Amino acid sequence: FQSSLQRVMAAEKLRDLSQPIDVPGLDATVAAFYGTGSKEERTAADQILRELQNNPDMWLQVVHILQNSQNLNTKFFALQVLEGVIKYRWNALPVEQRDGMKNYISEVIVQLSSNDASFRRERLYVNKLNIILVQILKHEWPARWRSFIPDLVSAAKTSETICENCMAILKLLSEEVFDFSRGEMTQQKIKELKQSLNSEFQLIHELCLYVLSASQRTELIRATLATLHAFLSWIPLGYIFESPLLETLLNFFPVAAYRNLTLQCLSEVAALQFGDFYNMQYVKMYTVFIAQLQNILPPGTNLPDAYAQGSTDEQAFIQNLAMFFTAFFKSHIRVLEVTPENITALLMGLEYLIGISYVDDTEVFK
């Protein structure tokens, strides 16, 4: 009876949002919900958390919770509350509340990603904060946060771990606007965000090229390649063909740690179709690629055996190779059929593709 009474009193204390929420009590409730206690304890905790989540004032406690809890599940609960507000009530909030939350989330992200130890330790939390920031951006940018891309690029130049996280944010933003936005934003808003990304892309392009030419940090280079992969299907073509970008990607292709990500980027470029203007660049890209591929995967390799015995990365490489060749041949095979030396390279690519078609894996065959 005593412990039941204590629980009821603790629950009442949590429900009183007129003062800063009792964070240890909230931690205990979240722990009970996720814990291995009795079914009754989990049900009671679930009910309290639902009530808090449905309380329209609960989001005002989010900063207090994030600052005072050490429990990742409690932080995630607070961010879930915030996500609901951003999704359904953000534009109705007073300007100072929106700006306060926007600045707080930005500051925490910079603080946690400015040092390698905290960035690795808090990675799940930082990833969730990145998602929240992008949700805010969908409302605030560009009209109410014009400086976002310049600010992000400036922050990225201050440290390699901040830069790595900035790449993750840019990738999320691209995916949200170009891949996942249907049904969540109006066509007008999607169009506005696409135009903003296009017009601001020069800064992002310069940052990516700078990282790929200057950094020795594997995680940062991988994050940059992953971000480029998200951007390559829509960026203005000049950034690909009239800059060192394509050459840089081809230089990274032979390096095992970057091979799959680079190949995914090259496949995006191979799939682009826009007439004959960049035919010479495509021929050069393909011939350099085939020359490098022969060193990585010698012609005549038994590809079904290589796939069957390969690591996860090696299997992904063979699948990515199939994606590259099919994308390139579908869009640009004619440019390779013109001269004898290009035909030799074309036939070699087709030989690789035939070898891959014998791999005993349905997804690869598709």
GIGI-V562239 format. One record per residue. PSI is psi in degrees with one decimal (* if undefined). OMEGA is omega as a letter, one per 40 degrees, with the letter a starting at -180 (999 if undefined). BURIAL is + if it has 24 or more other ideal C-beta (glycine too) atoms within 12 Angstrom, else -. Layout:
PSI | OMEGA | BURIAL
PSI | OMEGA | BURIAL
//
This chain:
-43.1 | a | -
-48.9 | a | -
-34.7 | i | -
-43.5 | i | -
-43.1 | i | -
-40.8 | a | -
-42.6 | i | +
-44.6 | a | -
-40.3 | i | -
-40.0 | a | +
-42.5 | i | +
-39.5 | i | -
-39.9 | i | +
-36.8 | a | +
-19.6 | a | +
98.0 | a | -
14.5 | i | +
-11.8 | i | -
169.1 | a | -
134.5 | a | -
148.1 | i | +
96.6 | a | +
-44.4 | i | +
-38.2 | i | -
-40.0 | i | +
-42.3 | i | +
-44.4 | a | +
-38.3 | i | +
-44.2 | i | +
-42.1 | i | +
-39.1 | i | +
-38.0 | a | +
-42.5 | a | +
-7.1 | a | -
-172.2 | a | -
20.5 | a | -
-163.8 | a | -
162.1 | i | -
-38.6 | a | -
-42.7 | i | -
-42.4 | i | +
-41.2 | i | -
-44.3 | i | -
-43.7 | i | +
-42.3 | i | +
-43.2 | a | -
-43.9 | i | -
-45.4 | a | +
-38.5 | i | +
-44.1 | i | -
-44.8 | i | -
-42.7 | a | +
-33.2 | a | +
-7.2 | a | -
120.7 | a | -
-17.3 | i | -
-5.8 | a | -
-34.0 | a | +
-23.6 | i | +
-12.9 | i | +
-5.3 | a | +
-48.6 | a | +
-43.9 | i | +
-42.2 | a | -
-48.2 | a | +
-33.9 | a | +
-26.8 | a | -
-10.8 | i | -
142.9 | i | +
0.8 | a | -
120.1 | a | +
-39.2 | i | +
-36.6 | i | +
-42.2 | i | +
-42.2 | i | +
-36.6 | i | +
-45.5 | i | +
-41.0 | a | +
-29.3 | i | +
-42.2 | i | +
-46.4 | a | +
-40.4 | a | +
-39.9 | i | +
-41.1 | i | -
-43.0 | a | +
-40.9 | a | +
-42.2 | a | -
-18.8 | a | -
2.3 | a | -
-49.7 | a | +
-14.0 | i | -
-8.6 | a | -
151.0 | i | +
150.0 | a | -
-43.3 | a | -
-32.9 | i | -
-41.2 | i | +
-47.5 | a | +
-40.0 | i | -
-45.7 | a | -
-42.8 | i | +
-46.5 | a | +
-38.8 | a | -
-47.9 | a | +
-43.8 | i | +
-44.6 | a | +
-42.4 | a | -
-41.3 | i | +
-46.7 | a | +
-43.5 | a | +
-45.8 | a | +
-27.0 | a | +
4.3 | a | +
-8.1 | a | +
132.4 | a | -
-41.9 | a | -
-48.5 | a | -
-33.9 | i | -
-44.6 | i | +
-42.7 | a | -
-39.6 | a | -
25.8 | a | +
-45.1 | a | -
-42.1 | i | -
-45.4 | i | +
-42.4 | i | +
-41.5 | i | +
-40.5 | i | +
-37.9 | i | +
-43.4 | a | +
-43.3 | i | +
-44.3 | a | +
-42.4 | a | +
-35.5 | i | +
-40.3 | i | +
-42.6 | a | +
-36.6 | a | +
-23.5 | i | +
-39.2 | a | +
-27.9 | a | +
138.3 | e | +
-21.0 | a | +
-45.2 | a | -
4.9 | a | -
61.0 | a | +
-30.5 | a | -
7.9 | a | -
-53.0 | a | +
-48.3 | i | +
-40.4 | i | -
-43.3 | a | +
-45.1 | a | +
-39.5 | i | +
-44.5 | i | -
-39.5 | a | +
-28.5 | a | +
-4.6 | a | -
-25.4 | i | -
152.8 | a | +
-32.3 | i | +
-38.9 | i | +
-41.6 | i | +
-43.8 | i | +
-42.2 | i | +
-34.6 | i | +
-38.8 | i | +
-41.1 | i | +
-39.8 | i | +
-44.4 | i | +
-39.7 | i | +
-46.6 | i | +
-42.5 | a | +
-46.3 | i | +
-45.1 | a | +
-41.7 | a | +
-44.5 | a | +
-41.9 | a | +
-22.0 | a | +
-41.1 | a | -
3.2 | a | -
-14.3 | a | +
133.6 | i | -
-16.6 | a | -
-24.0 | a | -
156.3 | i | -
157.3 | i | -
-36.9 | i | -
-42.4 | a | -
-42.5 | i | +
-43.9 | a | -
-41.6 | a | -
-43.6 | a | -
-39.6 | i | +
-43.2 | i | +
-39.6 | i | -
-44.8 | i | +
-41.2 | i | +
-48.0 | a | +
-25.7 | a | -
2.1 | a | +
-22.5 | a | +
-42.7 | a | -
-41.9 | a | +
-42.0 | i | +
-46.3 | i | +
-40.4 | a | -
-45.1 | i | +
-46.6 | a | +
-38.6 | i | +
-46.7 | i | +
-46.8 | a | +
-23.6 | i | +
-25.8 | a | -
-24.5 | a | -
146.9 | i | +
3.3 | a | -
113.6 | a | -
-47.1 | a | -
-38.5 | a | +
-42.9 | i | +
-41.8 | i | +
-42.4 | i | +
-38.4 | i | +
-42.6 | i | +
-39.4 | i | +
-37.9 | i | +
-44.7 | i | +
-40.6 | i | +
-40.3 | i | +
-28.0 | a | +
-25.1 | a | +
-23.6 | a | +
-14.8 | a | +
-9.9 | a | +
154.3 | i | +
137.5 | a | +
-29.8 | a | +
-32.9 | i | -
-22.4 | i | +
-50.1 | a | +
-15.8 | a | +
26.8 | i | -
173.7 | a | +
7.9 | a | -
-49.3 | a | +
-43.9 | i | +
-40.4 | i | -
-44.4 | i | +
-44.3 | a | +
-31.5 | i | +
-30.6 | a | -
-20.6 | a | +
-42.3 | a | +
-13.9 | a | -
120.2 | a | +
-41.5 | a | -
-23.7 | a | -
-0.4 | a | +
-50.0 | a | +
-43.2 | i | +
-41.6 | i | +
-41.8 | a | +
-37.1 | i | +
-40.1 | i | +
-46.7 | a | +
-33.3 | i | +
-37.7 | i | +
-43.7 | i | +
-41.9 | a | +
-29.6 | a | +
-10.2 | a | +
139.0 | i | +
124.8 | a | -
35.4 | a | -
-162.3 | a | -
4.2 | a | -
-37.6 | a | -
28.1 | a | +
-42.0 | a | +
-38.7 | i | -
-35.8 | i | +
-40.8 | i | +
-45.8 | a | +
-44.9 | i | -
-45.2 | a | +
-43.5 | a | +
-38.5 | i | +
-42.4 | a | +
-47.3 | a | +
-39.0 | i | +
-41.6 | i | -
-38.6 | a | +
-35.2 | a | +
-29.6 | i | -
-32.9 | a | -
-43.8 | a | +
89.4 | a | +
141.8 | i | -
143.7 | a | -
-5.9 | i | -
137.7 | i | +
96.7 | a | -
-39.0 | i | +
-40.6 | i | -
-43.4 | a | -
-39.8 | i | +
-47.1 | a | +
-35.8 | a | -
-3.4 | a | -
161.8 | i | -
173.5 | i | -
-43.4 | i | -
-41.4 | a | -
-37.8 | i | +
-41.5 | i | +
-36.1 | i | -
-44.9 | a | +
-40.0 | i | +
-43.3 | i | +
-34.3 | i | +
-42.0 | i | +
-41.2 | i | +
-42.5 | a | +
-52.4 | a | +
-44.2 | a | +
-40.0 | i | +
-44.9 | a | +
-48.9 | a | +
-36.7 | a | +
-40.0 | a | -
-27.8 | a | +
17.7 | a | +
-32.0 | a | +
-33.9 | a | -
-19.5 | i | +
-10.0 | a | +
2.3 | a | -
-43.1 | a | -
152.0 | a | -
-42.3 | a | -
-34.2 | i | -
-34.6 | i | +
-37.6 | i | -
-46.1 | i | -
-37.8 | i | +
-47.5 | a | +
-36.1 | i | -
-42.2 | i | +
-41.0 | i | +
-35.8 | i | -
-44.8 | i | +
-44.7 | a | +
-39.7 | i | +
-44.0 | i | -
-43.0 | a | +
-32.0 | a | +
-16.2 | i | -
-5.8 | i | -
134.6 | a | +
70.4 | i | -
122.3 | a | -
-43.3 | a | -
-40.9 | i | -
-42.3 | a | +
-39.2 | i | -
* | 999 | -
//
